[in-house]
Each structure stands twice: as structure tokens, then as C-alpha cells.
Amino acid sequence: MTKILVKSDVFNFYLKSYGINMEYLSDKSGIALEKVEAWTKADTEIPVGQLRTLADIYKKHWGIFLLDEPKNSFKKPKDFRARSSKHALTLISNLAFEEANRIIEYSKEYGVGNIDNALSEISSNATPVGTLATKVRKLLGVTADLQASWRNDTDAWKYYYKKLEELGFLISIQKLDEGVDGFIVVKDEATVIVINKDVKSVYRRTFTLLHEVAHYVQRLSAACDTYELVHKSKDEIFANEFASKVLVPETMFMSQANVRMIASGEPATEVDYMAISKQFCISMSQAALRLYELKLITQDMLETQLATAKRIYQEKEVAKKKKNKDKGGFDPKGHERNAINRVSIPLANSVLSSYSTEKITPREFASVMGVKVNLVGRIVTMLNERS
């Protein structure tokens, strides 16, 4: 099982900072007192599950134990790009990056995460982005008839999510910094796409997922989704164009009735944006961007529509929050669901299989899932319900 080297001075710092003594920590965590004492005296490799248990007692993120010294920032890895210079990456995104690498280590152990050969053979070298998008769209089995059968954005998200998992991607949903919608870690052992759990827009999550697939085609690792017009990185422009063309090929887009009317000279209206959005299960912002890319609307019209779409989305989010609050706003299975989504469903299912055949203990299961042992039963039940 994966262990993390924890420096004794870091361990002692947090022990003293929160006014917790070794006896209390041992009693609350169920970890033997002699073990805790040993951790205060020498750098030690500690199982991730135990670190999470300790962090719960400290009421801090378990990633504090990853640090060489106590601090709240990090040096970003190569190719890890923030959405704009206004947003500084912090410990939160670093921990998600470390978690992605931990998932890859476990994927080797549990035999998941090998990308389908048909996809791994696709490369961006000297191939037009539209051709690449067509190949991936075909692999995903997306047709015009299928898209027409989707009732809403959630149907589209579920389909792409499931098909990409079938192709071998491990999709992890974690908390990231504001301004980072997602990133991808590409290694020989496995490929992990991380999506920011704070991105509530289903449209935007789907776009981000496909954007990160573009980075896989480029063989880039730790590449962030920028989702901003101001970002001029060649790789980001490529990934955005790829995602757009997988979602809606140009010929299909141009054949849509409202698009044809706009192309004939009719001014684009709110009804047009909504109709395009509904037919293709894309956001109104994406509909406007496609129209702008095809020179069917001006930049002023695009900016106006983006602002309108943002306002409509925010109003819907406020209404949704109020509805959840009226219902009580409590998700009794939230912690377990977050644990499964964090490690990815294929890895969670593979670990469950090992646990069910008694190849690993409840504590080892809890360590991989990053939860306390007392939640194992509830996670097992939830995973069985999903299958």
C-alpha cells in the first residue's frame, strides 16, 4: 500500500500547533502510541489512510504531511498552467496533482488504466485538429442521432464520462484552485484526468473532459484547462478547438436551422443561442463561441452573449442552492461519494474486487480510498449499488 515519507519536524509542528498530545492522537486515531512516538523522533513512511485519519483530527487537509516544511504554497510542476496570471496556484492544486500520481501508482497495483490501443495510436503530429476530433468522436461512438436522443447536458456528460472510462482514462474529481478547471497526468502506467469539483456547470465539465483528452493526444502531462479567451497558448487553443469539434463537428453545426438563419444574415437572438445549446447539449457560451469562430457574429456580440450566459447560469445556481437549502441541503452519502469520485470509479471497483476476495484488509481498502476504516462498509454498499 502507498506510504508517504513524513518528516518528523513537520509531524511535530502540526502536533504542537493544534495543542494535541500523542496520547490524545493515539486514542482518537486508534494508532498505537509507540507508533506515534516513533513518528515524532524520525522521518517515517506512513500509510496515506492513517495520514487522512490524523488530518481529520487536526481538521486540516492530509496534504500538510507532504510538505518539507510547514507552508501553504508550492512550486508548480512543469506544464501546469493556471487559467491566468491573476490566479496563483496554491497547496490545493499541488495536493490534487499528488493525488493523481497516487492513483497512477495504485492503478499499477490493481491493473486498471491502460488506454485503448485505438486511442493511444492517435497522435497530433501534423494532423489537422478537425481530423483528430473526427477520429476520437468515432471512437466514442457519438453520432448526430445519439446527440439528438440526449435530453439534457447531464445525459451528454454521463455518456462522455462513461465512454472515456471504457477507453482507459481514470477520471478523478477533486477540489482545485479557482481558475483551474482540470488537468491531465499522462504516464506509461495510466492516465488520470482531474476535474475541479467546484465547477458546477455540467456543460463546462464535459468541455473540460474533452479538452484534457486533447492534451492526451498531444502527450502533454499536467496541462491545465484554461477556459479563457485571453489565454493565447498554442496548446490551449488546440485543446479548445479539439473539444469544440468533438462536441459538434463543423458540418453538423452549420446544418442546424438557427445557425443557417444566422449565416443567411438574420441577427442572432437569445432564442437562437438557446436552440443551438439544446440541440447539441452544449452551453450557450459554447454556441456563441462557435458562431464567432465561424465569423457569423462579431466580437461585441460574442462578449454580450457570454455576459448574458454567465448571468443566466448564476441565476440558475442561486435558484438551485435555494432549492437544496429548502430540502435541508444535506447529502448523507456525500463523503463516500466524494471518496469514490476522487480515486475514479474503475480503480474503486478494482479495489472492491480485491477486498471482496479477501486479498486486502479493510484497513488497506480504506487506505486506497482515503477514508477512515469505519466508512468501508458504506463505500462497499455504494459501489455495489452502482454496479
N, C-alpha and C positions, 0 to 999 in steps of 0.2 A: 504494500500500500504506500501511496505517496506520502513522503515526510518532508518537512521544511526545516532547514537549519535556522534555529533561533539563537541569536546572540544573548549571552547571559546578561549583559548590561542593558539591552533592550527589554528583556523579560523583567529584570529588577526595576527598571524605570517605571514600567506600567504597573507593576505590583505596588510600588510605593506611591505613585501618583494618585491612585484611586483609593489609598488608605486600606488596602486589602492585605491581610496577613496570609501566610502559607497554609495555616490550619483551616481558615475560612475557605480558601480557594480549593483545598483538597476535599473538604466536606461538601461544598456546593457542586463540584465537578465530578466527584466520585473517583478522582485520580489519587493514587496512593501518595501519602505525604512525602515519603522518601524520594519519589519521582520529582515532585515539585521542588523539593530541597535541592536535588541534583541540578535542576534547570537553572536555579539561581547561582550556581557555582561554576558552571561550564557551558560553553556553546553546545547545544544538543539538537539532534534531528527529532522533531516532534510530529506525530501524525496530524494531518490537516483537520480531521474531525475533532481532535482534542483541542486544537487551536481555536476552532469555532466555538467550542463549549466554553473555553476560557474567555473569549471575546464577548460572549453573551453575558458573562458575569461582570466584565468590565463595562458592558453596554457600549462597546466600540466595535468597529469592523475588524474581523480577524486579520486583515491585512497589516495591521500595526506590527505584527510579528515578522513580517517580511523585511522590515527596514534594517539597514545597517546601523542606523541611529534614529531616535525619535524625530519625526518631521512630518510635514503634510504636503509635500510636493514631490515631483520625480522628474528625472530626465527622460524625455520621450524616446522610445525605440526608433530605429531607422524607418523611414517611410510613414511614420504615424503622424498624419496631418490633421490639424484642428480645422474647424469649419472656417474660421477667420482669425486674424491676429488678435481680435478683441477677446477671444476666449482662450484662457490659459488652461492647459491640461493639468489636472491635479492627481492626487493619490487614487481617486475613484477609478479613473480610466486605466491607471497602471495596474490596479488590482484586477480589473476585468481582463487585461492583457495577460497577467499571470494566471488567471483562472482558465483562459483559453489554452494556454500551454499545459496546464494541469489536465485539462480534458483530453488533450492530444496524448499525454503520457498514459492516461487511463485507457484511451482508445486502443493503444497497442496491446495492453494487458487483456482487454476484453474483446478484441477482434472486431472493432467497428470503425467506420470512417474511411474506407477505401473508395476513392472516386471512380465512378463507372468509366471504363476504357473509352467509350464513345465520346465522353465529355473531356477526358484528360488528353485526348488526341487533338482537340480543337485548340488552336493557338492563334494569337492576334497578329503574328508576324505577316506583314504585307497583305493582310486580308481586309477588305472593306468592312466597316463596322456593321453595315446592314446585312452582309452575307453571314457574319458571325452570329448576329441576332437571329437570323432565319434558321441557322443550324441548331441553335440552342432551343429556340421555340419549338422546332420539330421534335427534338429530344424530349422536351417537356410534354409533348402531345397536345399543345394548345392550338385550337382551330377557331375560326370565326363562329361556327355553330356552338362550340363549347362555351366561348365567352358570352354568347347570346343567352345561354342557359343559366348563367350566374345571376342570382337575384340581387346581389349587392357586393360591396367591397370585401366583406368578410368571406364570401364564397371564393373570391379570387385569391385572397391571402391564404386561405386553408389549402387551396389547390397547389399554388406555387410552393408553399411550405412543405407539403407532403411529397411532391414530386422531387424537390431538391434533396430532401432526406433520402428518398429512394435512390437518387444518383450518388449518394455517399457523403453529402455535406452534413456536418454536425452543427445544428443551429442553437446557439446559446443566447438567452435573453437576460441581460444584466443591466444594472444601473451604470450609466456613463455620464461624463461631463456634459453640461449644456453645450449644444453646438456640435456634438459628435453623435451622429445618428447610428453609426455602426462601423465595424472594421472586420477585416478577414485575416486569419493567420494561416498561411499555406506552408505545410511541411510534408515530407515524404510519407510520414506515418498517417496523417489525417489532415483535413481542412476544416477549420472552425469559422463560422460566420457569427459574429456577435452583434445583436440588435439592442439598441438602447430601450430599456423597458419604459422609460419616461416618454417615449414617442407614442402618443395615444392614437394618432391618425393611422387607420388601417391602410389607407392608400399609400401613405408615406412609408410605412413599414414594408409593404410589398415592393415599392420602388427601391428602397434601400437594399432589400434582399437581392434583387436582380442587379443592382449597382455593384454589390460586392462579388457577385458571380462574374461580372466583367473583369474585376481585378484578378479573379482566379484565372480567367482566360489570358490575362496579361502576366500571370505568375507573380503577382505582387503580394507581399505579406504585410500585415499591419497597416493596410491602407484605409484611411477614414473616408466615409461618405461625407461630402461637404454640403450638398443640397443648397447651394447659394449661387446666384448668377454672378456675383462678384469674383468668384474663385476661377482663375484662368489656367489652372494646372492642366497640362495636356492629358494626363491620365484621368483626371476627374471629368473633363469634357468627354473623353472617350466613354467612361463608365456611365455617365448620364445619358449619352446618346444611345448606348447599347441597351440600357434598361428601358428607355422610351420605345425603342424599336422591337424589343421582345414583347412589351405590353401591347403595342399597337403598331404593326407594320405600316409603312407609309401608304401603300396602295389601299389598304383597308381603311385607313384614316381618311384618305381623300375621297373614298366612295361613300362615306357617311353623309346622310341627307343634309344635315345642318352645315357640315363642312363645305359641301358642294354649293350651297346657297351663299356662304361667305365668300367662297372662291369666285362666284359669279358677280360679286360686287355688293351684295347685301351687307349692311353693318352687323357686326356680331353683337348679339344681345345676351342677357343673363339666361334666357330660355335656351339659347344655343349651347352655352357652356354647360348647362345642366344636362341637356340631352346627350351631348358628347360624353360627358362624365358617366352618365347612367349606362349608355350602350356599351362602353368599353371597360366599365368598372375601374376608371381612373379618377383622380381628383380633378376638381375644376381648375386648379392651378396647373396641373399637367396638361389639361385640354388647352388652356391658354398658351402654355409654353410651346406645344406642338404647332398651334396656329401661327405663333410668332416665328418659329424656326422655318416654317414654310412660307413666310412673308405674307401671310394673309391678314395679320393685324400689325399695327405699329407698336413701337416700344412703349409709347404713352398708354396705349390701350392695354398692353400686357401688364404694365405696372398698376394700372387702375384695377384690372381684374384680379391680380394677385392680392392686392389690398382688400378687395371685396371678398375673395375666397377666404382670406385669413380671418376677416371679421365674422363671416358665416360660420366658419369652423369654431371660433372661440365662443360664439353664442351657443352652438350645439353642445360644446364641452361644459359650459356653465349649466345648461339645462340638464345634461346627463349627471353632473355632480349633484345637482339639487335632487334629481330623481333617486340617486343612490343614497343620499342623505335621508330622504323621506322613508326609504326602505330600511334604514338602520346603518347602512354603509359598511357593514362588517362582513368579511369573507372568511368563513370558518375554515376553509381549506387553502387559504392564501399562502401560508408558509410552505406547505407541502408542494403546492403547485409551482411556486417560485423555485423550489429546490430542483424539481424535475425539469423545468424550463431552462434553468441555469446550466445543468450538465448536458442537456439535449436529450430528447426522447429516445433515440436509438441506444445511446450509452446507458441511460437509466434502465431500459428494458433488458439490455445485456447483463447489467449488474444484477437485476432482479432474477434473471435466469440462473446466475451463479449462486445467488442467495437461496433460491428455491431448491436447488440440488445440493445444498449444504456444502458448497465449495468455499464459501466465505461465511464469516460470522456476522451477527447483527452489528457489532461494532465496526467491522470492516465495511459493511454496507453503508452504515451511517457516515463513515469517513469519506467515501467516494461521493455520497450525496451532499455532504457538507452540512449535516444536521446532527442534533442530539439523538442518542440511541432510542429515546422514548418516542421518537416520531417515525421509527422504521415501520411499525405496523400500519400506520395511517398512509404512508407513502406506498407500501406494498399494495394496500387496498385500492388506492387511487390508480396505480399503474395497471392493476388487474382490470379495473373498470374501463380503462382506456382501450385495452386490447380486445 
